Amino acid sequence: MTSGGRCVKLGHVDADAIADDLASVLYTPEQIRERVVVLAGQIDKDYAGKDPLLVGVLNGAVMIMADLCRELSIDCEMDWMAVSSYGSGTKSSGVVRFLKDLSVDIHDRHVLVVEDIIDTGLTLSWLLSNLASRQPASLEVAAMFRKPEAVRTTIDCRYIGYDIPNEFVVGYGLDYDGHYRNFKGLGVLRPEVYS
């Protein structure tokens, strides 16, 4: 079924359903799940006995946050923040907008920020500075994907799922103009779709 130039399959979005929109599939759902299990094991070990607060960055981190939390064996809490520097385009606007703050105090808490992707790192750098000013006991980052070639600021990311090429990617929480987030893999979007 095609809708507005996008291929849609009722029930769920898979690579076949959006094949005409993708230049390539970088990671399958199975590869992503395997990596999430590995990350969860590392976090379990590092945060044993610390009661961490996992902070998901909306909207993209919904998938990784849900999958990661289900794989953790340690006790943890979750909260959410929303910041934006994209709008509806494919490149960061450079202006960070704060859309939703945390609902809990993080003073003296072990905080793990969970991100879908580190692109330029500028938005995340701003967010980490904001959180650090609240004096957590520790502040670390887990990102499912990182684009090393695109990073424009130093981000100390303790947990990384995969380093990926500097391409416009969709799936596993990452979108283009609100679409493709529910593709379970990660794919490179064809330029003609967004140009």
Sequence and secondary structure as in RCSB ss.txt:
>XXXX:A:sequence
MTSGGRCVKLGHVDADAIADDLASVLYTPEQIRERVVVLAGQIDKDYAGKDPLLVGVLNGAVMIMADLCRELSID
CEMDWMAVSSYGSGTKSSGVVRFLKDLSVDIHDRHVLVVEDIIDTGLTLSWLLSNLASRQPASLEVAAMFRKPEA
VRTTIDCRYIGYDIPNEFVVGYGLDYDGHYRNFKGLGVLRPEVYS
>XXXX:A:secstr
 EETTEE  SS B TTTTGGGEEEEEE HHHHHHHHHHHHHHHHHHTTTS  EEEEEETTTHHHHHHHHHH  S 
 EEEEEEEES TTSSS  S  EEEE  SS  TT EEEEEEEEESSSHHHHHHHHHHHTT  SEEEEEEEEE TTT
  S    SEEEEE  SS EEBTTB BTTBSTTBSSEEEE HHHH 
